[in-house]
C-alpha cells in the first residue's frame, strides 16, 4: 500500500505542480506527518523532490521527471477519464483506487494528448446528483468498514458474518457464502448462499461485517447476470403486492421510482402506458399511486382501487364544507 501511495504522491506533484503537505495529505487520505515521511523516502530513493519554504511554499518535482505510457489512443484514454469522473467512482468502495489509476493514466500520456483530453473529459457529465426536475438522487450510506470487508470476502472466497437490519425487524446475525456484488441505481447488493439457498442482502442494511477464516462453499465459476435475473424474479414474487396500473407517459418515471419492480409494460391506444408493477404492501401502493393523482388509474387489484376510492371520498367530504 505504501508503494502505491508513493507513486500517487509523485503523480500528484507531476500533474499539479507545487503542493503543500496538507494538500497532499487530503488527496492521499493520510496525515501530513505521513506525507513528510513519504517525501523523505522518495528523496532517499533518488526521486527529485524539493521543498520551497515560506508562506507560499510546498513540494515540487524537478521538471522533466515522468514516465511514458504507450498503446493507449485518444478515445481509450477519454473513456477511462470519463468513467472515472462520474458518481460510479464510489462503486464497491474503490474510489481511492480509481483516483490513483486515473492519475497514472493522465501522467503517462503525451503532453499534447493530456491537454486536449482534460478539456474533453470536462464536457462529459456522468450521472449527476440531481435530475432535470431537481430531484436529488438517493445516496447509499454504509456502516464504516462494511464495504471493504464484504468485498475482500467475495474476492478471497471466505465465509462472511454480518449483522443485518431488515425493514421493520430486529437486527440479526447471518453467516453466508458470498458469491458476488451487484450495484443498481447506486445501491449495492451482496449475492450469497445461506445453507445452500440463494440470498440477497443490501449492504446499507449491514451494521457490521467480519470475514471468517473458513472457505465459502460456492462454485468456481459464476454468472452474475443470470443469478441477478433469477433473484429479481424471486424478489418480485415474494411478499409483494402486484398492481396493474395505467399512467400518463409524463408520470411514468415517478411511478417507476416508487415501485419495487416491473413485471411488464406496454403502450395503450390512447397514449397512456400500462404497467404491471410490484409494491411492498397495500399501504405502500396507496401512497405511491396517490402521488400521481388523476394521471394514473389502478386496474387491479380491487382492494387497492377500494382503498384509493375511500381515501378520495374522505378528502372530498372534508373539503366539501367551507371553513371560516
C-alpha positions, 0 to 999 in steps of 0.5 A: 500500500505504501508503494502505491501511495508513493507513486500517487504522491509523485503523480500528484506533484507531476500533474499539479505542480507545487503542493503543500503537505496538507494538500497532499495529505487530503488527496492521499487520505493520510496525515501530513506527518505521513506525507513528510515521511513519504517525501523523505523516502522518495528523496532517499530513493533518488526521486527529485523532490524539493521543498520551497519554504515560506508562506507560499511554499510546498513540494515540487518535482524537478521538471522533466521527471515522468514516465511514458505510457504507450498503446493507449489512443485518444478515445481509450484514454477519454473513456477511462477519464470519463468513467472515472469522473462520474458518481460510479467512482464510489462503486464497491468502495474503490474510489481511492483506487480509481483516483490513483489509476486515473492519475497514472493514466493522465501522467503517462500520456503525451503532453499534447494528448493530456491537454486536449483530453482534460478539456474533453473529459470536462464536457462529459457529465456522468450521472449527476446528483440531481435530475432535470426536475431537481430531484436529488438522487438517493445516496447509499450510506454504509456502516464504516468498514462494511464495504471493504470487508464484504468485498475482500470476502467475495474476492478471497472466497471466505465465509462472511458474518454480518449483522443485518437490519431488515425493514421493520425487524430486529437486527440479526446475525447471518453467516453466508457464502458470498458469491458476488456484488451487484450495484443498481441505481447506486445501491449495492447488493451482496449475492450469497448462499445461506445453507445452500439457498440463494440470498440477497442482502443490501449492504446499507442494511449491514451494521457490521461485517467480519470475514471468517477464516473458513472457505465459502462453499460456492462454485468456481465459476459464476454468472452474475447476470443470470443469478441477478435475473433469477433473484429479481424474479424471486424478489418480485414474487415474494411478499409483494403486492402486484398492481396493474396500473395505467399512467400518463407517459409524463408520470411514468418515471415517478411511478417507476421510482416508487415501485419495487419492480416491473413485471411488464409494460406496454403502450395503450391506444390512447397514449397512456402506458400500462404497467404491471408493477410490484409494491411492498404492501397495500399501504405502500401502493396507496401512497405511491399511486396517490402521488400521481393523482388523476394521471394514473388509474389502478386496474387491479387489484380491487382492494387497492382501487377500494382503498384509493376510492375511500381515501378520495371520498374522505378528502372530498367530504372534508373539503366539501364544507367551507371553513371560516 
